[in-house]
Amino acid sequence: MKLKTFIHLFLFIFVSISLASCGALSSLGLSGEEPAPPPEIIDPTPVEQPNLPAATATVGLVMQTPTEPAPTATPPQKKIIWTVNQMDHTVLALNPGSLDAVAVIATSGQPGGIAEGNGSVWVIDEDNDFVVQIDAESHEAIATIPILGFDLKTIAFGEGDVWVGVQEKEEGAASEATALTGGVVRINGETGEIVKYISTNAPVVDVAFAGGKAWTVSASANFSTINQIDLQTNIPASYGDYTVWYERTRIAANSRGLWLINTATPEKLHLLDPATSELISSSDIGKVPGTPYDVVANEVAVWILFDNGTVARFDPTRMEVFSIIPVSQYAKEIFATSGGVWAVSQSDATIYQIDEAQNRVVASGITGSAFPTPTATPRSTKAAYEACEADYPTRLYVNGRAKVSEYPPENNRVRAEPNKDADIIGYISPGEEMDITEGPVCADNWVWWRIRSETGVVGWTAEGDKNTYWLVPIE
């Protein structure tokens, strides 16, 4: 019995061990069956996490009055800058970095306005009444386009074509007529052929493009008319209550509309709706010294050149001037490119680059020969000591120029009226120059002159007293 029990126990243990060994081997993949392949691991698509601000202990809102918008980085300028030198009768292609001349193209007459488009540069030859076409790549003149019977006033490129503002030439007795006639000559931007002469009943002095139309300023007899020209029919029209403006008018356009300056309202920058010609707004620019002379617009800002060489940067978002940039008192042209804003002075033969990010002139280049400095022509005016009694004879005259004496280095007061009791409206610093516009007037034993300073202060100031002259004539 014991032997039989022992044999059974032995068999039970043997079978148990065998079964356990098979299970272990199977778990290790060493059984006779093929192992199942491991599951495929698929990397999940990474999910971009938002840039969350760093945690701060407190969050507060501080209301501030901005002084200027955040600076916009000026894109690198790679295109050639084109300008003219009227004294040398040349067109210049300038390196945008150094402002050195890459090419100088001579013109037979004095070059006037210049425009770039469709791979060409288009330049007015004022003496010969034709447009010179220059290849923008080779820098070579490839064609001249005569526009006979007209004086050429301005040029622009837009809507695929060249637009030349002209004044009709009159012969004989007709040339003495006070009413001037003119319009715009449209030139095909690809072929260089004249498409049509579009009469606007007065010479066209400025052209801009907005709302799918060409806009012109026609000026005659001290008033200006704003015309819109249909590109398909070439028919000009004037609509809206704000199409007639008195005195000098200039226009520029961007996506916001048609911007307009006018010397009859020198303290305002006007914005017109291109669809209706109606006035959208009139913004104050009166804090800028001088009188607006020219305007250009891009999507960054509206840039206004004043007659004293000051450029005002107008923010079209806040509708106000936030930067005043001195350039040159003789600058009379302003234009914009992708690399900044450029002011040109033919008198100085200098081009100035205004950086949009820094709001200042960052570079300048000489374009050739400068014009002689203009000399004021005195107008016959009765001397102050003959007109009234004063403690000293005057040394100045209307249409002349003067500056504040630097010895002693004291400011000259500018008053609203020519007397000591009038309100002080400004000051002229030592060495600052001015134009004499009216006078003389004797009061308080002083000689008073109405002046416009080079910083734009306009009013009455005294020439001196019995001890010394405060104003020094400039010959």
C-alpha positions in Angstrom: 0.0 0.0 0.0 2.7 2.3 0.8 4.5 1.5 -2.4 1.5 2.1 -4.5 0.8 5.4 -2.7 4.4 6.5 -3.3 4.2 5.7 -7.0 1.0 7.7 -7.4 2.5 10.6 -5.6 5.6 10.5 -7.8 3.5 10.5 -11.0 1.4 13.5 -9.8 4.5 15.6 -9.0 6.0 14.7 -12.4 2.9 15.7 -14.4 2.6 18.9 -12.4 6.2 19.9 -13.1 5.8 19.1 -16.8 2.7 21.2 -17.1 4.2 24.1 -15.3 7.3 24.0 -17.5 5.2 24.1 -20.7 3.4 27.1 -19.4 6.6 28.9 -18.6 8.1 28.1 -22.0 5.0 29.2 -23.7 5.1 32.6 -21.9 8.6 33.0 -23.1 7.7 32.3 -26.7 9.6 29.2 -26.9 6.7 26.9 -27.5 6.3 25.3 -30.9 3.8 27.9 -32.1 4.9 31.2 -34.0 4.9 34.2 -31.6 2.3 36.8 -32.3 3.8 40.1 -33.7 4.1 43.0 -31.3 1.5 45.7 -31.8 2.5 48.6 -34.1 3.3 51.8 -32.3 2.1 54.9 -34.2 3.6 58.2 -33.2 0.7 60.6 -32.5 0.7 63.9 -34.5 2.2 66.5 -32.3 -0.3 69.2 -31.2 1.1 72.7 -31.4 0.7 74.3 -28.0 -0.3 77.9 -27.9 2.2 80.5 -26.7 0.9 81.2 -23.3 2.1 84.3 -21.4 4.3 83.7 -18.5 2.4 83.6 -15.2 2.4 86.8 -13.2 1.4 87.5 -9.7 -0.9 90.3 -10.7 -2.5 91.5 -13.9 -3.2 95.2 -14.3 -4.3 97.7 -17.0 -2.6 101.0 -17.2 -4.3 103.6 -19.5 -1.7 105.7 -21.4 -1.9 108.4 -24.1 0.3 107.1 -26.9 2.9 109.5 -28.3 3.4 107.5 -31.5 2.5 104.1 -32.8 4.8 101.1 -32.5 7.7 101.5 -34.9 7.4 99.5 -38.1 10.5 97.9 -39.4 11.5 99.4 -42.7 11.8 96.6 -45.3 15.2 96.2 -46.9 15.4 98.4 -50.0 16.6 96.5 -53.0 15.1 98.5 -55.9 17.0 101.3 -57.6 16.0 104.8 -56.5 15.3 107.1 -59.5 15.6 110.9 -59.4 16.7 113.8 -61.6 19.1 116.7 -61.5 17.6 119.6 -63.3 20.8 121.7 -63.3 22.8 118.9 -65.0 20.0 117.7 -67.2 20.4 114.1 -66.0 18.3 111.2 -64.7 20.0 109.2 -61.9 19.7 105.6 -60.8 20.9 105.5 -57.2 22.1 102.6 -55.1 19.5 102.4 -52.3 22.1 101.6 -49.7 24.9 104.1 -50.4 22.9 106.5 -52.6 25.8 106.5 -55.1 24.9 106.8 -58.7 24.7 103.4 -60.5 23.9 105.1 -63.8 23.5 108.7 -65.1 21.4 109.2 -68.2 21.7 112.6 -69.9 18.6 114.3 -71.3 18.6 116.9 -74.0 16.5 119.3 -72.0 15.7 120.0 -68.4 14.1 116.9 -66.8 10.9 117.4 -64.8 8.6 114.9 -63.2 9.6 111.2 -63.0 7.5 108.0 -62.7 8.3 104.3 -62.6 6.1 101.4 -63.9 6.0 98.4 -66.1 9.7 97.9 -66.2 10.4 101.5 -67.4 11.2 104.9 -66.0 9.3 107.7 -67.6 10.7 111.3 -67.4 9.4 114.6 -68.6 11.7 116.7 -70.8 10.4 120.2 -70.1 12.4 121.9 -72.8 11.5 119.6 -75.7 7.9 118.6 -74.7 8.4 114.9 -74.8 8.6 112.0 -72.4 11.8 109.9 -72.2 11.4 106.2 -71.6 14.3 104.5 -69.8 14.6 100.7 -69.4 14.7 100.1 -65.6 17.1 97.1 -66.0 19.6 98.3 -68.6 19.4 102.0 -67.5 19.3 103.0 -71.1 16.9 105.5 -72.8 14.9 103.4 -75.3 12.3 105.9 -76.6 11.1 109.4 -76.7 7.4 110.2 -76.9 6.7 113.7 -78.3 3.7 115.5 -76.8 3.5 118.5 -79.2 1.4 121.5 -78.5 1.6 121.2 -74.7 3.7 122.2 -71.8 4.3 119.2 -69.6 3.4 119.7 -65.9 3.4 116.4 -64.1 3.7 112.6 -64.7 2.4 109.5 -62.9 2.1 105.8 -63.5 -1.0 103.9 -62.6 -3.6 101.4 -63.8 -1.0 100.1 -66.3 -0.5 103.4 -68.1 1.5 106.7 -68.0 -0.5 109.9 -67.3 1.0 113.3 -68.2 -0.6 116.4 -66.9 -0.3 119.1 -69.6 -1.2 122.8 -70.4 -2.2 123.6 -73.9 0.1 126.1 -75.7 -1.6 129.1 -77.2 -0.2 131.1 -80.0 -0.4 134.9 -80.7 -3.1 136.9 -79.0 -4.6 133.8 -77.5 -1.4 133.3 -75.4 -2.3 136.5 -73.5 -5.6 135.1 -72.3 -5.9 134.7 -68.6 -7.8 131.4 -68.7 -5.5 128.5 -69.1 -6.6 125.2 -70.7 -5.2 121.7 -70.5 -5.8 118.2 -69.3 -4.0 114.8 -69.2 -2.3 112.7 -71.9 -2.7 109.0 -71.4 0.1 106.8 -72.7 0.0 103.0 -73.1 2.4 101.6 -70.5 3.4 98.7 -72.7 3.7 100.2 -76.2 4.5 103.8 -75.3 1.8 105.0 -77.7 -0.5 107.9 -76.9 -3.9 106.6 -76.1 -5.8 109.8 -75.8 -5.7 113.5 -74.8 -8.3 114.1 -72.1 -9.3 117.7 -71.6 -10.2 118.9 -68.1 -10.6 122.6 -69.2 -7.5 123.5 -67.1 -3.9 122.4 -66.8 -3.4 119.2 -64.8 -0.8 119.6 -62.1 -1.2 116.4 -60.1 -2.4 112.8 -60.6 -3.3 109.9 -58.2 -5.2 106.6 -58.5 -8.0 105.4 -56.2 -11.2 103.4 -56.5 -10.3 102.1 -59.9 -10.1 105.6 -61.4 -7.5 108.2 -62.2 -7.8 111.4 -60.2 -6.4 114.8 -61.4 -6.0 118.2 -60.0 -6.7 120.9 -62.6 -5.5 124.3 -61.6 -6.2 127.7 -63.1 -7.1 131.3 -62.0 -6.3 130.6 -58.3 -8.7 127.6 -58.0 -8.4 123.9 -58.4 -10.8 121.2 -59.6 -10.7 117.6 -58.6 -11.7 115.3 -61.5 -12.1 111.6 -61.7 -11.4 109.9 -65.0 -13.2 106.7 -66.0 -10.5 104.2 -67.2 -12.8 102.7 -69.9 -14.3 105.8 -71.4 -11.6 108.3 -70.6 -14.3 110.8 -69.7 -13.5 113.2 -66.8 -16.2 114.2 -64.3 -16.4 116.2 -61.1 -18.9 115.0 -58.5 -19.5 115.9 -54.9 -19.5 119.1 -52.9 -15.7 119.1 -52.4 -14.4 119.0 -56.0 -13.5 122.8 -56.2 -10.8 124.2 -54.0 -9.1 127.6 -54.0 -5.4 128.1 -54.4 -2.8 125.3 -54.6 -4.0 121.7 -54.2 -2.2 118.4 -54.2 -3.5 114.8 -53.8 -2.3 111.3 -52.9 -4.1 108.0 -52.5 -4.0 104.8 -50.5 -6.5 102.2 -49.5 -8.3 104.6 -47.1 -9.1 107.1 -49.8 -7.9 110.3 -51.5 -5.9 112.6 -49.3 -5.7 116.3 -50.2 -3.8 119.4 -49.0 -4.7 122.9 -50.0 -3.0 126.3 -49.3 -6.4 128.0 -48.7 -6.8 125.7 -45.6 -3.1 125.1 -44.6 -4.0 123.8 -41.2 -6.1 120.8 -42.5 -5.5 117.5 -44.2 -8.6 116.4 -46.1 -9.8 112.9 -46.8 -12.2 112.3 -49.7 -14.3 109.2 -50.5 -13.2 108.0 -54.0 -16.7 106.6 -54.6 -18.6 109.8 -54.0 -16.0 112.6 -53.9 -17.6 113.6 -50.6 -15.5 114.8 -47.7 -14.9 112.1 -45.1 -12.8 114.2 -42.7 -10.6 117.2 -42.2 -7.8 116.6 -39.7 -5.7 119.3 -37.9 -2.1 119.7 -39.1 -1.8 123.2 -37.9 0.8 122.5 -35.3 3.3 121.8 -38.0 5.3 125.0 -39.0 4.9 126.2 -42.6 2.4 125.7 -45.3 1.7 122.3 -46.9 3.3 122.0 -50.3 3.2 118.3 -51.4 1.7 115.0 -50.1 2.4 111.3 -50.6 0.6 108.3 -49.0 1.4 104.7 -48.5 -0.2 102.1 -46.2 2.0 103.1 -43.3 1.2 106.8 -43.2 0.5 110.0 -45.0 3.6 112.2 -45.5 3.2 116.0 -46.0 6.0 118.2 -47.2 5.8 121.8 -46.0 7.3 124.8 -47.8 9.9 125.2 -45.2 11.4 121.7 -45.7 9.5 120.1 -42.8 7.9 116.6 -43.4 5.0 115.7 -41.2 4.1 112.0 -40.7 0.3 111.7 -40.3 -1.1 108.6 -38.8 -4.2 107.5 -40.7 -5.4 105.3 -37.9 -5.4 107.9 -35.1 -5.9 110.7 -37.7 -3.3 113.0 -36.3 0.3 114.1 -36.8 2.7 112.3 -34.5 6.1 113.1 -36.0 7.7 116.2 -37.5 10.9 115.6 -39.5 13.2 118.4 -40.7 14.6 117.8 -44.1 15.8 120.8 -46.1 14.3 124.3 -46.5 14.6 123.9 -50.3 13.0 120.5 -50.6 10.0 120.6 -53.0 9.4 117.0 -54.0 8.4 114.0 -52.0 7.8 110.3 -53.0 7.5 106.9 -51.4 9.0 103.5 -52.2 9.1 100.2 -50.4 12.3 101.3 -48.7 11.0 104.5 -47.2 10.1 108.1 -48.0 12.3 110.4 -50.1 12.5 114.2 -50.2 14.3 115.9 -53.0 15.8 119.4 -53.2 16.9 120.6 -56.6 18.4 123.7 -55.1 20.7 121.6 -52.8 21.0 118.8 -55.4 20.4 116.4 -52.6 18.0 113.5 -52.0 17.0 112.6 -48.4 15.9 109.3 -47.1 13.3 109.2 -44.3 13.2 105.9 -42.4 9.7 104.9 -41.5 10.7 103.0 -38.4 12.9 105.8 -36.9 10.9 108.8 -38.1 14.0 110.7 -39.1 16.4 111.3 -42.0 18.8 108.5 -42.1 20.7 109.1 -45.3 21.3 111.7 -48.0 23.0 111.8 -51.3 24.3 114.4 -53.7 22.7 114.2 -57.2 25.0 116.6 -59.0 25.2 120.3 -59.5 23.1 122.6 -57.2 21.2 125.6 -58.3 22.6 129.0 -57.2 21.0 130.0 -53.9 18.0 132.2 -54.8 18.5 135.9 -54.1 15.5 137.9 -52.8 14.5 140.7 -55.1 13.7 143.8 -53.0 10.4 145.5 -53.5 10.3 149.3 -53.4 9.4 150.2 -49.9 9.6 153.5 -48.0 12.3 153.4 -45.4 11.1 153.2 -41.8 12.9 156.4 -40.7 11.2 158.3 -43.5 7.8 156.8 -42.7 7.9 157.5 -38.9 10.1 158.5 -36.1 12.3 155.8 -34.6 15.5 155.7 -32.6 17.3 154.1 -35.5 17.1 153.8 -39.3 16.0 150.4 -40.7 18.4 148.2 -42.7 15.6 145.8 -43.9 13.0 145.7 -46.7 10.0 143.7 -47.8 10.9 140.5 -49.7 14.3 140.6 -48.1 15.7 138.2 -45.5 17.2 138.6 -42.1 18.4 136.6 -39.1 18.4 137.1 -35.4 21.7 138.4 -34.2 23.8 135.9 -32.3 25.3 138.6 -30.1 23.8 138.8 -27.6 22.4 135.2 -27.9 18.8 136.1 -27.0 15.5 135.1 -28.7 13.4 137.7 -30.5 9.8 137.9 -29.5 7.2 137.6 -32.2 3.9 139.3 -31.5 0.4 139.3 -33.0 0.5 143.0 -33.7 3.4 145.5 -34.2 3.6 146.9 -30.7 4.9 146.0 -27.2 1.5 145.4 -25.7 0.4 142.7 -28.3 0.3 139.1 -27.4 3.5 137.1 -27.8 2.9 134.2 -30.3 6.4 132.8 -30.6 10.1 133.3 -30.5 13.0 133.3 -33.1 16.3 131.9 -31.8 19.7 133.5 -32.4 20.9 132.7 -35.9 17.5 131.7 -37.2 16.6 133.2 -40.5 13.3 134.7 -41.7 11.6 136.2 -44.7 10.4 139.8 -44.4 6.7 139.9 -45.7 5.3 143.2 -44.6 6.2 146.5 -43.0 7.7 148.6 -41.8 5.5 149.9 -38.9 6.9 152.3 -36.3 5.6 151.9 -32.7 7.2 152.5 -29.3 10.2 154.1 -31.2 10.9 150.6 -32.7 10.7 149.4 -36.3 8.4 146.4 -36.6 8.4 143.9 -39.5 6.0 141.0 -40.2 8.1 137.9 -40.8 7.9 134.2 -41.5 10.7 132.4 -39.7 12.4 129.2 -41.1 10.5 127.2 -38.4 7.2 128.6 -39.6 6.5 131.3 -36.9 4.5 134.2 -38.5 4.0 137.5 -36.8 5.5 140.9 -36.0 9.0 141.4 -34.5 11.2 144.4 -33.8 14.4 145.2 -35.7 16.1 146.6 -32.6 16.3 149.5 -30.2 18.4 152.7 -29.8 21.3 150.6 -28.5 21.6 147.7 -31.0 20.0 145.9 -33.9 18.4 142.6 -33.1 17.8 141.6 -36.7 20.7 141.3 -39.2 20.1 141.6 -42.9 21.1 138.7 -45.1 22.4 139.8 -48.5 
